[in-house]
Amino acid sequence: MSKVAVIGAGVTGLTTAYELLDRGFDVTVFDRHRYAAMETSFANGGQLSASNAEVWTQWGTILKGLKWMLHADAPLLVNPAPTLHKMRWMAEFLSNIPNYKRNTVETVRLAIAARAVLFEMADREGIDFDLERRGILHFYDHAKDLAHARKVNLLLAEGGLSRRELSPDEIREVEPALHGDFVGGFLTESDSSGDIHKFTMGLARACARRGAILRFGAKVEDLSAENGTVRVTGGGHEEVFDAVIVSAGVQSRDFAQQLGDRVNIYPVKGYSVTVSLDDPESQAAAPWVSLLDDRAKIVASRFGANRFRIAGTAEFNGANRDIRADRIKPLTDWCERYFPGISTENVTPWAGLRPMMPSMLPRVGRGKAQGVFYNTGHGHLGWTLSAATARIVAASVAESLDAPAKLASGKPFVAAA
C-alpha cells in the first residue's frame, strides 16, 4: 500500500486525505496545530458559494484598491510598504486581467462540481455542520452595482449556474429580516451555507476512523523529494513517503520552494465576527438565508439558532494575523444597519489569512519532482472548491503511483503558478 503525506489539516488538506483513503492509500496528515481547521478554515463566512466565483482580476479592483488605500475601514486595504513578494504577486495579478472571463467561468464550473462531492462526504459520515440549503441572496442598493451584477451573471450562467433576479419586493419575501432600501438582487437557490470548522473537524474524525494517521501538533520543518520518495522532517523526526500533497495554506509557498517549485501564494487577510444570538429577540431578528453584500464585500450566514457569522474585507499586509478594531467595526456596523433587532453585545472577532494565487485559481496537480503534488491557493473560495480539487488531485496521485483507484480518475486541473 502506497504511503502518502498530506501537509495541512484545513478543509483542503482533509478533503484530500478523505479522497486518498477512498483510493486505498495509507494516509498521514501533518498539522502544526493541536486540532484540525485552526487557521483559514476556522471562522470564515460559511458560504458554499458558486455565485461568488467572479475572480478579482479586473481593472475595477485595482481602481478601488487605490481609492481605498487611505481608508482603514475600506473593504479592500493594501499596505503601501513595498516588499519584493508583494510587488511580484501584484505584477502577476495584473497580467491575469485578460483572463478575467475565462477564470471566472472555470471557477464557477469547479464550484458546481464540488457541491456533490462535499455533500457526499457529509452524508456518508453523518457530519453535522449547521448546513442551510436555502440559497445565497446577493442584494444591491445602487443601480450601478446591480448593472455590473447582471454582467457577471452572464459569466456565471456560462459556467452552468442558475440564478434568479429579484425585485425589491421579492428580496423582502425571500428574507423578511433584512432591512434596507434595495434596487434589486439575485438569489442562487443551489448555493448553501454552514460552519466550515464543524465540517472539517467532523471530516478529521472520519479520516481517523478510516485509518488515517493524524499528526497534530507536528510542525513540518523540511520537505524533500529524491529518487521517487518524499521525506517529511519535523520535531527531530523524519518519515519517508511515496508522495506528498501540500495543502498548507499560506505556508504552501515556502514548502514549494523546498521542493523546487514556485507556488506564488500571497496571504490576504480576511476578518469575521460571530454574533451570539443570546435572546429570543435577536434570534427572531436574524436571517436564515445566507447573504452577500457586493458593495461592502461582506457575507453573512446563520449557524443554527444562536450564531450569526459576518465576514469580509481583504487586507494585503503580509503574514500579519493581528485583529484590528478598525477592520472589525465595519462588520458589526453592517449587522446593526441591516438587522437592527440583533443585539451585538456578545461578538467574537477573528482574522485569518487566505492563500491567494495571482490568477485567483487554485494550484492543483503535480510538482516538478516525482511524488510531489499541490492542492492549495484557493483564496476566498477554499471551502467552496476544496471537495472538487481534492478529488482531482487524489486521482492524479492514483494515476502517478499506479494505485487501484476506487473512483474514476479525473483530469488534473493546474492553475497558473
C-alpha positions as a Markdown table, in Angstrom:
| # | Residue | x | y | z |
|---|---|---|---|---|
| 1 | Met | 0.0 | 0.0 | 0.0 |
| 2 | Ser | 1.5 | 3.4 | -1.0 |
| 3 | Lys | 2.1 | 5.9 | 1.7 |
| 4 | Val | 1.0 | 9.5 | 1.1 |
| 5 | Ala | 1.6 | 12.5 | 3.4 |
| 6 | Val | -0.8 | 15.5 | 3.4 |
| 7 | Ile | 0.6 | 18.7 | 4.8 |
| 8 | Gly | -2.1 | 20.8 | 6.4 |
| 9 | Ala | -5.3 | 19.8 | 8.2 |
| 10 | Gly | -7.6 | 22.6 | 6.9 |
| 11 | Val | -10.5 | 21.9 | 4.7 |
| 12 | Thr | -8.4 | 21.3 | 1.6 |
| 13 | Gly | -6.0 | 19.0 | 3.3 |
| 14 | Leu | -8.6 | 16.9 | 4.9 |
| 15 | Thr | -10.9 | 16.6 | 1.9 |
| 16 | Thr | -7.7 | 15.5 | 0.1 |
| 17 | Ala | -6.9 | 12.9 | 2.8 |
| 18 | Tyr | -10.5 | 11.6 | 2.6 |
| 19 | Glu | -10.3 | 11.2 | -1.2 |
| 20 | Leu | -6.9 | 9.4 | -0.9 |
| 21 | Leu | -8.4 | 7.0 | 1.7 |
| 22 | Asp | -11.2 | 6.2 | -0.8 |
| 23 | Arg | -8.5 | 5.1 | -3.3 |
| 24 | Gly | -6.8 | 2.8 | -0.8 |
| 25 | Phe | -3.8 | 4.8 | 0.2 |
| 26 | Asp | -2.1 | 4.8 | 3.6 |
| 27 | Val | -2.5 | 8.4 | 4.6 |
| 28 | Thr | -0.7 | 10.6 | 7.2 |
| 29 | Val | -1.8 | 14.2 | 7.8 |
| 30 | Phe | 0.5 | 16.7 | 9.4 |
| 31 | Asp | -0.5 | 20.0 | 11.0 |
| 32 | Arg | 1.3 | 22.2 | 13.5 |
| 33 | His | -1.9 | 22.9 | 15.5 |
| 34 | Arg | -3.4 | 20.6 | 18.1 |
| 35 | Tyr | -6.7 | 20.4 | 16.2 |
| 36 | Ala | -7.9 | 20.5 | 12.6 |
| 37 | Ala | -9.2 | 23.7 | 10.9 |
| 38 | Met | -7.5 | 26.2 | 13.2 |
| 39 | Glu | -6.4 | 28.7 | 10.6 |
| 40 | Thr | -8.2 | 29.7 | 7.4 |
| 41 | Ser | -10.8 | 27.0 | 8.0 |
| 42 | Phe | -11.7 | 28.2 | 11.5 |
| 43 | Ala | -14.2 | 31.1 | 11.1 |
| 44 | Asn | -14.9 | 32.2 | 7.6 |
| 45 | Gly | -18.2 | 33.4 | 6.2 |
| 46 | Gly | -19.6 | 29.9 | 5.9 |
| 47 | Gln | -20.8 | 30.1 | 2.3 |
| 48 | Leu | -20.6 | 27.3 | -0.3 |
| 49 | Ser | -21.0 | 29.9 | -3.0 |
| 50 | Ala | -20.7 | 29.2 | -6.7 |
| 51 | Ser | -22.4 | 32.6 | -7.0 |
| 52 | Asn | -19.2 | 34.3 | -5.6 |
| 53 | Ala | -17.0 | 32.8 | -8.3 |
| 54 | Glu | -16.2 | 36.1 | -10.0 |
| 55 | Val | -12.4 | 36.5 | -9.9 |
| 56 | Trp | -10.9 | 39.8 | -8.7 |
| 57 | Thr | -8.5 | 40.2 | -11.7 |
| 58 | Gln | -10.1 | 43.2 | -13.3 |
| 59 | Trp | -9.3 | 46.9 | -13.5 |
| 60 | Gly | -12.2 | 47.8 | -11.2 |
| 61 | Thr | -10.4 | 46.0 | -8.4 |
| 62 | Ile | -7.2 | 48.0 | -9.0 |
| 63 | Leu | -9.0 | 51.3 | -9.1 |
| 64 | Lys | -11.0 | 50.5 | -5.9 |
| 65 | Gly | -7.8 | 49.5 | -4.1 |
| 66 | Leu | -6.1 | 52.8 | -5.0 |
| 67 | Lys | -9.2 | 54.7 | -3.9 |
| 68 | Trp | -9.5 | 52.9 | -0.6 |
| 69 | Met | -5.8 | 52.8 | 0.3 |
| 70 | Leu | -6.0 | 55.6 | 2.8 |
| 71 | His | -9.3 | 54.4 | 4.4 |
| 72 | Ala | -8.7 | 52.0 | 7.3 |
| 73 | Asp | -12.2 | 50.7 | 7.2 |
| 74 | Ala | -12.3 | 50.0 | 3.4 |
| 75 | Pro | -13.4 | 46.6 | 2.1 |
| 76 | Leu | -10.0 | 46.3 | 0.3 |
| 77 | Leu | -6.9 | 47.6 | 2.0 |
| 78 | Val | -3.3 | 47.4 | 0.7 |
| 79 | Asn | -0.4 | 48.2 | 2.9 |
| 80 | Pro | 1.7 | 50.6 | 0.7 |
| 81 | Ala | 5.0 | 49.4 | 2.2 |
| 82 | Pro | 6.7 | 47.5 | -0.7 |
| 83 | Thr | 8.1 | 44.0 | -0.5 |
| 84 | Leu | 9.5 | 42.0 | -3.3 |
| 85 | His | 7.0 | 39.2 | -2.9 |
| 86 | Lys | 4.0 | 41.6 | -2.9 |
| 87 | Met | 5.3 | 43.5 | -5.9 |
| 88 | Arg | 5.8 | 40.3 | -7.9 |
| 89 | Trp | 2.5 | 39.0 | -6.9 |
| 90 | Met | 0.8 | 42.2 | -7.9 |
| 91 | Ala | 2.5 | 42.2 | -11.3 |
| 92 | Glu | 1.3 | 38.7 | -11.9 |
| 93 | Phe | -2.2 | 39.7 | -10.8 |
| 94 | Leu | -2.2 | 42.5 | -13.4 |
| 95 | Ser | -1.0 | 40.0 | -16.0 |
| 96 | Asn | -4.1 | 37.9 | -15.4 |
| 97 | Ile | -6.6 | 40.7 | -16.1 |
| 98 | Pro | -7.0 | 39.4 | -19.7 |
| 99 | Asn | -8.0 | 36.0 | -18.2 |
| 100 | Tyr | -10.9 | 37.5 | -16.1 |
| 101 | Lys | -13.7 | 36.0 | -18.1 |
| 102 | Arg | -12.1 | 32.6 | -18.6 |
| 103 | Asn | -11.0 | 32.2 | -15.0 |
| 104 | Thr | -14.4 | 33.3 | -13.7 |
| 105 | Val | -16.2 | 30.7 | -15.8 |
| 106 | Glu | -13.7 | 28.0 | -14.8 |
| 107 | Thr | -14.1 | 28.8 | -11.1 |
| 108 | Val | -17.9 | 28.5 | -11.3 |
| 109 | Arg | -17.7 | 25.2 | -13.0 |
| 110 | Leu | -15.3 | 23.9 | -10.4 |
| 111 | Ala | -17.6 | 25.2 | -7.6 |
| 112 | Ile | -20.6 | 23.5 | -9.0 |
| 113 | Ala | -18.7 | 20.2 | -9.3 |
| 114 | Ala | -17.6 | 20.5 | -5.7 |
| 115 | Arg | -21.1 | 20.6 | -4.3 |
| 116 | Ala | -22.0 | 17.0 | -4.9 |
| 117 | Val | -18.6 | 15.7 | -3.6 |
| 118 | Leu | -18.8 | 17.7 | -0.4 |
| 119 | Phe | -22.4 | 16.7 | 0.4 |
| 120 | Glu | -21.5 | 13.1 | -0.4 |
| 121 | Met | -18.7 | 13.2 | 2.2 |
| 122 | Ala | -21.0 | 14.8 | 4.8 |
| 123 | Asp | -23.9 | 12.4 | 4.2 |
| 124 | Arg | -21.7 | 9.3 | 4.2 |
| 125 | Glu | -20.0 | 10.3 | 7.5 |
| 126 | Gly | -23.0 | 11.9 | 9.2 |
| 127 | Ile | -21.3 | 15.2 | 9.7 |
| 128 | Asp | -23.5 | 17.9 | 11.3 |
| 129 | Phe | -22.2 | 21.4 | 10.3 |
| 130 | Asp | -25.3 | 23.6 | 10.6 |
| 131 | Leu | -26.0 | 23.2 | 6.9 |
| 132 | Glu | -28.6 | 25.6 | 5.5 |
| 133 | Arg | -29.7 | 24.9 | 1.9 |
| 134 | Arg | -31.8 | 28.0 | 1.5 |
| 135 | Gly | -29.6 | 29.6 | -1.2 |
| 136 | Ile | -27.5 | 32.8 | -1.2 |
| 137 | Leu | -29.0 | 36.2 | -1.7 |
| 138 | His | -26.9 | 39.0 | -3.3 |
| 139 | Phe | -28.5 | 42.3 | -2.7 |
| 140 | Tyr | -27.8 | 45.8 | -4.2 |
| 141 | Asp | -28.8 | 49.3 | -3.1 |
| 142 | His | -27.1 | 51.1 | -6.1 |
| 143 | Ala | -28.3 | 50.7 | -9.7 |
| 144 | Lys | -24.6 | 50.7 | -10.9 |
| 145 | Asp | -23.8 | 47.7 | -8.8 |
| 146 | Leu | -26.9 | 45.8 | -10.0 |
| 147 | Ala | -25.9 | 46.6 | -13.6 |
| 148 | His | -22.5 | 45.1 | -13.0 |
| 149 | Ala | -24.1 | 42.1 | -11.3 |
| 150 | Arg | -26.1 | 41.4 | -14.4 |
| 151 | Lys | -23.0 | 41.3 | -16.5 |
| 152 | Val | -21.3 | 38.9 | -14.0 |
| 153 | Asn | -24.5 | 36.8 | -14.1 |
| 154 | Leu | -23.9 | 36.1 | -17.8 |
| 155 | Leu | -20.5 | 34.6 | -17.0 |
| 156 | Leu | -21.9 | 32.5 | -14.1 |
| 157 | Ala | -24.6 | 31.2 | -16.4 |
| 158 | Glu | -21.9 | 30.3 | -19.0 |
| 159 | Gly | -20.3 | 28.2 | -16.3 |
| 160 | Gly | -23.6 | 26.4 | -15.7 |
| 161 | Leu | -25.0 | 28.3 | -12.7 |
| 162 | Ser | -28.7 | 29.1 | -12.5 |
| 163 | Arg | -29.8 | 32.2 | -10.6 |
| 164 | Arg | -33.0 | 34.3 | -10.3 |
| 165 | Glu | -33.0 | 38.1 | -10.4 |
| 166 | Leu | -35.2 | 39.6 | -7.6 |
| 167 | Ser | -37.1 | 42.8 | -7.3 |
| 168 | Pro | -37.0 | 44.8 | -4.1 |
| 169 | Asp | -40.3 | 43.3 | -3.0 |
| 170 | Glu | -39.1 | 39.8 | -3.8 |
| 171 | Ile | -36.0 | 40.4 | -1.7 |
| 172 | Arg | -38.2 | 41.1 | 1.3 |
| 173 | Glu | -40.2 | 38.0 | 0.6 |
| 174 | Val | -37.1 | 35.8 | 0.5 |
| 175 | Glu | -35.6 | 37.3 | 3.6 |
| 176 | Pro | -38.0 | 39.3 | 5.7 |
| 177 | Ala | -35.4 | 40.0 | 8.4 |
| 178 | Leu | -33.3 | 42.1 | 6.0 |
| 179 | His | -33.8 | 45.9 | 6.5 |
| 180 | Gly | -33.0 | 48.5 | 3.8 |
| 181 | Asp | -33.9 | 50.0 | 0.5 |
| 182 | Phe | -32.7 | 47.9 | -2.4 |
| 183 | Val | -32.8 | 48.3 | -6.2 |
| 184 | Gly | -32.7 | 44.5 | -6.7 |
| 185 | Gly | -30.8 | 41.3 | -6.2 |
| 186 | Phe | -30.0 | 37.8 | -7.2 |
| 187 | Leu | -30.9 | 34.5 | -5.5 |
| 188 | Thr | -28.8 | 31.4 | -6.1 |
| 189 | Glu | -31.0 | 28.7 | -4.8 |
| 190 | Ser | -28.4 | 25.9 | -5.3 |
| 191 | Asp | -25.9 | 27.6 | -3.0 |
| 192 | Ser | -25.8 | 26.9 | 0.7 |
| 193 | Ser | -24.0 | 27.8 | 4.0 |
| 194 | Gly | -22.7 | 26.1 | 7.1 |
| 195 | Asp | -19.9 | 26.0 | 9.6 |
| 196 | Ile | -16.6 | 25.2 | 8.0 |
| 197 | His | -14.9 | 24.4 | 11.3 |
| 198 | Lys | -17.5 | 21.9 | 12.3 |
| 199 | Phe | -17.4 | 20.3 | 8.9 |
| 200 | Thr | -13.6 | 20.0 | 8.9 |
| 201 | Met | -13.5 | 18.7 | 12.4 |
| 202 | Gly | -16.1 | 16.1 | 11.5 |
| 203 | Leu | -14.1 | 15.1 | 8.5 |
| 204 | Ala | -10.9 | 14.7 | 10.6 |
| 205 | Arg | -12.7 | 12.3 | 12.8 |
| 206 | Ala | -14.0 | 10.4 | 9.8 |
| 207 | Cys | -10.5 | 10.1 | 8.4 |
| 208 | Ala | -9.2 | 8.8 | 11.7 |
| 209 | Arg | -12.0 | 6.2 | 11.8 |
| 210 | Arg | -11.0 | 5.1 | 8.3 |
| 211 | Gly | -7.4 | 4.6 | 9.2 |
| 212 | Ala | -5.6 | 7.8 | 8.6 |
| 213 | Ile | -2.8 | 8.9 | 10.9 |
| 214 | Leu | -3.4 | 12.5 | 12.1 |
| 215 | Arg | -0.2 | 14.1 | 13.4 |
| 216 | Phe | -1.5 | 17.2 | 15.1 |
| 217 | Gly | 0.9 | 19.5 | 16.9 |
| 218 | Ala | 3.6 | 18.3 | 14.4 |
| 219 | Lys | 5.3 | 21.3 | 12.8 |
| 220 | Val | 6.8 | 20.3 | 9.5 |
| 221 | Glu | 10.3 | 21.9 | 9.1 |
| 222 | Asp | 11.5 | 20.4 | 5.9 |
| 223 | Leu | 10.3 | 18.6 | 2.8 |
| 224 | Ser | 12.5 | 17.0 | 0.2 |
| 225 | Ala | 11.9 | 14.7 | -2.8 |
| 226 | Glu | 14.5 | 12.5 | -4.2 |
| 227 | Asn | 14.7 | 9.2 | -6.1 |
| 228 | Gly | 10.9 | 8.7 | -6.1 |
| 229 | Thr | 10.4 | 9.2 | -2.4 |
| 230 | Val | 9.5 | 12.2 | -0.2 |
| 231 | Arg | 10.9 | 12.9 | 3.2 |
| 232 | Val | 9.0 | 14.8 | 5.8 |
| 233 | Thr | 11.0 | 16.2 | 8.7 |
| 234 | Gly | 9.7 | 17.9 | 11.9 |
| 235 | Gly | 10.3 | 17.8 | 15.6 |
| 236 | Gly | 13.5 | 15.8 | 15.2 |
| 237 | His | 11.8 | 13.0 | 13.3 |
| 238 | Glu | 11.9 | 12.0 | 9.7 |
| 239 | Glu | 9.4 | 9.9 | 7.8 |
| 240 | Val | 9.5 | 8.6 | 4.2 |
| 241 | Phe | 6.5 | 8.6 | 1.9 |
| 242 | Asp | 5.8 | 7.7 | -1.7 |
| 243 | Ala | 4.0 | 11.0 | -2.3 |
| 244 | Val | 3.2 | 14.3 | -0.6 |
| 245 | Ile | 0.3 | 16.7 | -1.2 |
| 246 | Val | 0.9 | 20.3 | 0.0 |
| 247 | Ser | -2.3 | 21.9 | 1.3 |
| 248 | Ala | -0.7 | 24.2 | 3.9 |
| 249 | Gly | -2.5 | 27.5 | 3.2 |
| 250 | Val | -0.2 | 30.4 | 3.2 |
| 251 | Gln | 2.8 | 28.2 | 4.2 |
| 252 | Ser | 2.5 | 26.3 | 0.9 |
| 253 | Arg | 4.7 | 28.8 | -0.9 |
| 254 | Asp | 7.6 | 28.0 | 1.5 |
| 255 | Phe | 7.1 | 24.3 | 1.2 |
| 256 | Ala | 7.0 | 24.5 | -2.5 |
| 257 | Gln | 10.4 | 26.3 | -2.6 |
| 258 | Gln | 11.9 | 23.4 | -0.5 |
| 259 | Leu | 10.5 | 21.0 | -3.2 |
| 260 | Gly | 11.9 | 23.0 | -6.1 |
| 261 | Asp | 8.5 | 24.5 | -7.2 |
| 262 | Arg | 7.2 | 28.0 | -7.4 |
| 263 | Val | 3.7 | 28.5 | -6.0 |
| 264 | Asn | 3.2 | 32.2 | -5.8 |
| 265 | Ile | 0.7 | 32.4 | -2.9 |
| 266 | Tyr | 0.2 | 35.7 | -1.1 |
| 267 | Pro | -1.6 | 35.9 | 2.3 |
| 268 | Val | -4.7 | 38.0 | 2.0 |
| 269 | Lys | -6.3 | 38.7 | 5.4 |
| 270 | Gly | -10.0 | 38.4 | 6.0 |
| 271 | Tyr | -12.0 | 39.2 | 9.1 |
| 272 | Ser | -15.2 | 37.8 | 10.7 |
| 273 | Val | -17.4 | 38.3 | 13.7 |
| 274 | Thr | -19.6 | 35.7 | 15.2 |
| 275 | Val | -22.6 | 37.3 | 16.8 |
| 276 | Ser | -24.1 | 35.3 | 19.7 |
| 277 | Leu | -27.9 | 35.3 | 19.4 |
| 278 | Asp | -28.5 | 35.1 | 23.1 |
| 279 | Asp | -32.1 | 36.3 | 23.4 |
| 280 | Pro | -35.3 | 35.5 | 21.6 |
| 281 | Glu | -35.5 | 39.0 | 20.1 |
| 282 | Ser | -32.1 | 38.6 | 18.4 |
| 283 | Gln | -32.9 | 35.1 | 17.2 |
| 284 | Ala | -36.1 | 36.4 | 15.6 |
| 285 | Ala | -34.3 | 39.3 | 14.0 |
| 286 | Ala | -31.5 | 37.3 | 12.4 |
| 287 | Pro | -31.8 | 36.0 | 8.8 |
| 288 | Trp | -31.8 | 32.3 | 7.8 |
| 289 | Val | -30.9 | 32.9 | 4.1 |
| 290 | Ser | -27.2 | 33.4 | 3.6 |
| 291 | Leu | -26.4 | 36.9 | 2.3 |
| 292 | Leu | -23.8 | 38.7 | 0.2 |
| 293 | Asp | -23.4 | 42.5 | 0.0 |
| 294 | Asp | -21.3 | 43.1 | -3.1 |
| 295 | Arg | -20.6 | 46.7 | -2.5 |
| 296 | Ala | -19.3 | 46.2 | 1.1 |
| 297 | Lys | -17.8 | 42.8 | 0.2 |
| 298 | Ile | -19.4 | 41.3 | 3.2 |
| 299 | Val | -21.1 | 37.9 | 3.6 |
| 300 | Ala | -23.3 | 36.6 | 6.3 |
| 301 | Ser | -24.6 | 33.2 | 7.4 |
| 302 | Arg | -26.8 | 31.8 | 10.2 |
| 303 | Phe | -25.4 | 28.8 | 12.1 |
| 304 | Gly | -28.2 | 27.2 | 14.0 |
| 305 | Ala | -30.5 | 29.0 | 16.4 |
| 306 | Asn | -27.9 | 31.1 | 18.2 |
| 307 | Arg | -25.0 | 32.1 | 16.0 |
| 308 | Phe | -24.7 | 34.7 | 13.1 |
| 309 | Arg | -21.4 | 34.9 | 11.2 |
| 310 | Ile | -20.5 | 38.1 | 9.3 |
| 311 | Ala | -17.2 | 38.1 | 7.3 |
| 312 | Gly | -15.5 | 40.2 | 4.7 |
| 313 | Thr | -12.7 | 42.6 | 3.8 |
| 314 | Ala | -9.4 | 41.8 | 2.1 |
| 315 | Glu | -6.2 | 43.1 | 3.5 |
| 316 | Phe | -2.8 | 42.9 | 1.8 |
| 317 | Asn | -0.4 | 43.1 | 4.7 |
| 318 | Gly | 1.9 | 40.1 | 4.6 |
| 319 | Ala | 1.6 | 37.3 | 7.1 |
| 320 | Asn | 0.1 | 39.7 | 9.7 |
| 321 | Arg | -2.6 | 38.0 | 11.8 |
| 322 | Asp | -3.5 | 40.9 | 14.1 |
| 323 | Ile | -7.2 | 41.5 | 14.7 |
| 324 | Arg | -7.6 | 45.3 | 14.2 |
| 325 | Ala | -10.6 | 47.1 | 15.7 |
| 326 | Asp | -10.9 | 49.4 | 12.7 |
| 327 | Arg | -11.4 | 46.4 | 10.5 |
| 328 | Ile | -13.8 | 44.6 | 12.8 |
| 329 | Lys | -16.1 | 47.6 | 13.4 |
| 330 | Pro | -17.5 | 47.8 | 9.8 |
| 331 | Leu | -18.7 | 44.2 | 10.2 |
| 332 | Thr | -20.5 | 45.0 | 13.4 |
| 333 | Asp | -21.9 | 48.2 | 12.0 |
| 334 | Trp | -23.2 | 46.3 | 9.0 |
| 335 | Cys | -25.1 | 43.9 | 11.3 |
| 336 | Glu | -26.6 | 46.9 | 13.1 |
| 337 | Arg | -27.6 | 48.6 | 9.9 |
| 338 | Tyr | -29.3 | 45.7 | 8.2 |
| 339 | Phe | -30.5 | 43.8 | 11.2 |
| 340 | Pro | -31.2 | 46.4 | 13.9 |
| 341 | Gly | -33.1 | 43.9 | 16.1 |
| 342 | Ile | -29.9 | 41.8 | 16.7 |
| 343 | Ser | -28.0 | 42.6 | 19.9 |
| 344 | Thr | -24.3 | 43.0 | 19.2 |
| 345 | Glu | -23.3 | 42.9 | 22.9 |
| 346 | Asn | -21.6 | 39.5 | 22.5 |
| 347 | Val | -19.4 | 39.4 | 19.4 |
| 348 | Thr | -16.4 | 37.2 | 18.8 |
| 349 | Pro | -13.8 | 38.6 | 16.3 |
| 350 | Trp | -11.4 | 36.6 | 14.1 |
| 351 | Ala | -8.9 | 37.1 | 11.4 |
| 352 | Gly | -7.4 | 34.6 | 9.0 |
| 353 | Leu | -5.1 | 34.5 | 6.0 |
| 354 | Arg | -6.4 | 33.4 | 2.7 |
| 355 | Pro | -3.8 | 31.7 | 0.4 |
| 356 | Met | -4.3 | 33.6 | -2.8 |
| 357 | Met | -2.8 | 32.9 | -6.2 |
| 358 | Pro | -2.4 | 35.9 | -8.7 |
| 359 | Ser | -4.7 | 34.1 | -11.2 |
| 360 | Met | -7.4 | 33.6 | -8.4 |
| 361 | Leu | -7.4 | 29.9 | -9.4 |
| 362 | Pro | -6.0 | 27.2 | -7.0 |
| 363 | Arg | -2.8 | 25.4 | -7.7 |
| 364 | Val | -3.8 | 21.8 | -8.1 |
| 365 | Gly | -1.8 | 18.9 | -9.5 |
| 366 | Arg | 1.8 | 17.7 | -9.8 |
| 367 | Gly | 5.0 | 19.4 | -8.9 |
| 368 | Lys | 8.3 | 19.0 | -10.7 |
| 369 | Ala | 9.7 | 16.2 | -8.6 |
| 370 | Gln | 8.2 | 12.7 | -8.7 |
| 371 | Gly | 5.7 | 12.2 | -5.9 |
| 372 | Val | 5.0 | 15.9 | -5.2 |
| 373 | Phe | 1.5 | 17.3 | -5.6 |
| 374 | Tyr | -0.3 | 20.5 | -4.6 |
| 375 | Asn | -3.9 | 21.4 | -3.6 |
| 376 | Thr | -3.6 | 24.9 | -2.3 |
| 377 | Gly | -4.1 | 28.6 | -3.1 |
| 378 | His | -7.9 | 28.6 | -3.2 |
| 379 | Gly | -8.2 | 32.2 | -1.8 |
| 380 | His | -11.6 | 33.2 | -0.6 |
| 381 | Leu | -13.3 | 30.1 | -2.1 |
| 382 | Gly | -11.4 | 27.4 | -0.2 |
| 383 | Trp | -14.4 | 25.6 | 1.2 |
| 384 | Thr | -16.5 | 26.1 | -2.0 |
| 385 | Leu | -13.8 | 24.5 | -4.2 |
| 386 | Ser | -12.0 | 22.1 | -1.9 |
| 387 | Ala | -14.0 | 18.9 | -2.4 |
| 388 | Ala | -13.6 | 19.1 | -6.2 |
| 389 | Thr | -9.9 | 19.9 | -6.2 |
| 390 | Ala | -9.4 | 17.1 | -3.6 |
| 391 | Arg | -10.9 | 14.6 | -5.9 |
| 392 | Ile | -8.9 | 15.9 | -8.8 |
| 393 | Val | -5.5 | 15.7 | -7.0 |
| 394 | Ala | -6.3 | 12.3 | -5.4 |
| 395 | Ala | -7.0 | 10.9 | -8.9 |
| 396 | Ser | -3.7 | 12.4 | -10.1 |
| 397 | Val | -1.8 | 10.7 | -7.2 |
| 398 | Ala | -3.5 | 7.4 | -8.0 |
| 399 | Glu | -2.5 | 7.7 | -11.7 |
| 400 | Ser | 1.0 | 8.6 | -10.8 |
| 401 | Leu | 1.5 | 5.8 | -8.3 |
| 402 | Asp | -0.5 | 3.3 | -10.3 |
| 403 | Ala | -2.7 | 2.7 | -7.3 |
| 404 | Pro | -6.1 | 0.8 | -7.7 |
| 405 | Ala | -8.4 | 3.8 | -7.8 |
| 406 | Lys | -11.9 | 3.1 | -6.5 |
| 407 | Leu | -13.2 | 6.3 | -8.1 |
| 408 | Ala | -12.9 | 7.4 | -11.7 |
| 409 | Ser | -9.7 | 9.3 | -12.5 |
| 410 | Gly | -10.1 | 13.0 | -13.2 |
| 411 | Lys | -8.2 | 15.3 | -15.4 |
| 412 | Pro | -5.6 | 17.2 | -13.3 |
| 413 | Phe | -6.5 | 20.9 | -13.0 |
| 414 | Val | -3.4 | 23.1 | -12.7 |
| 415 | Ala | -3.7 | 26.8 | -12.3 |
| 416 | Ala | -1.1 | 29.2 | -13.4 |
| 417 | Ala | 1.8 | 29.2 | -10.9 |
